[in-house]
Amino acid sequence: MWQRSLVFIKPDGVKRKLIGNIISIYEKKNILITNIKMENADRSKLEKHYEEHKGKVFYEDLIAYIQEGPILLMILEGEDVIDIIRKINGDKNFRVAELGSIRGQYSLDDTYNLVHASDSMESAEREIKIWF
């Protein structure tokens, strides 16, 4: 099934100059980048994006982390792209992420985990509307 996903490279990936490396991994899997932009995320967008985490112990740290610098936002498209991207990104725990995944290759910390990707078609559409 043809799908869209919101993916963004978080501030740690931008600061560490990993944008090209990360994008090339998606492109090597024949995933299409149909829109791309860089921006400094404002709190109101982040609150909408992470609304399901509001009230959780890590919420404020998460908002602060994404505001540390610019993020690179992308709409990626392809067949079954949501599951493929999540596999490419790897587990959020960098210690168990597959070594070939983005987090397995580049993550140094569980909090600073480089990338975000939509977890469902519904989330993708909601997130794309927030950012694009």
N, C-alpha and C positions, 0 to 999 in steps of 0.2 A: 504494500500500500504506500502510495506517495504521501510523504509527510513533510512538515516544516518544524523547525526547532529554533528556539532562541539559544544562542551560545554567547557567552562573553568571557573574554580573557580578563581576569581580575588584576588589580593593581600590582600584585607581586609578579605576575607574568609580564606585564608591560615594563615594570622597573628593571627586571632581569633580562630584558631584550629577547624574550622568547616568542614574540608574536609570529615571526616568520616560521620558526620551527613548528609551532602549534598549528598554524594554518596549513602548512604543508602536509601534516599528518591527516587532516580531514580531506584535503584535495587528493592525496594518494589513494583514498578509498572512494574516489569519484563522487564525493559529496559536493553539491553546488553551493556556492556562496551567492545568494541573491540580493543581499543588502549588507552593508558594512559601514560602521562609523565609530569614531572615538569620541568619548565625552567624559566629563567629570560628573559622576552621579550625584544628583541632589537628594536630600533626605526624603522628600515627598514621593519621588519615584521608588526609592528603595523601600519605603514603608508599604507601598502598594505591592511591590515585587515580593517582599518577604512577609506579607500579611499573615500567613499561616504560622509563622514563628513568633509573632508578637506575644509578649508575656513570658517567653522562655528565657532561661538564665543567660543564654548566649546572644540574645537578640541585639542588644546595644553594641556589643563587641563586633558582631557581624556587620551592622550598619557602619560603624566606625572604620572597619577594615576596608569595605568597598569604597569608602570616601577618602582613602589614603592617597589616591592618585587616579589618573584616567583609567577607564576600562575600554576595551575594544569590543563592541557589540556586533553580532552577526546574525543574520537569518540564514540558516542552512537548510537545504532541501535535498530529498532523495527518497528512494525506496526504503521503507522501514528505518528511516534515519534516526529516530529518537533512540531506539535500542542500540543502534550501531554507534552513535555518538557517545552514549553513556558507557559503552564498553571501551571505546577509544580513550575516554577521559580516565577511566579506572576508578577504583574504590577511593572514597574520600580519605580513608586511612592509608597514608602513603606507605606504611610498613607492609601492607598486604596487597597493595595495588600491583597488578601484573606489570612486570618490568618493561614490557613494550608499550604500556599505556602512557598517556601524558603525565599523569601523576606518578606513575612508577618510574618514569625517566627523570622527571624534573622537580617533583615536590620534595620539600625539605621539612615540612611541618604539616600537621593535620588541619590547622586553622588556615594557613596560607596555602591553599590547594589549587591555585592557578586558574581554574576554569569553572564555569557554571553551564549547565545544559538543562533544558526543560525535561521533566520526567514523564510527561504524557502529552497527548495531542491537545487536551483541554488546557493544560498549563502553558503549552507553547503558544496557543492563540491568545491567552490572557497576557502572557509576558510580552509577546510581540506588540500588542496594543499599547502596553505601557511605554515601551522604549522606541517604537517606530511610528 
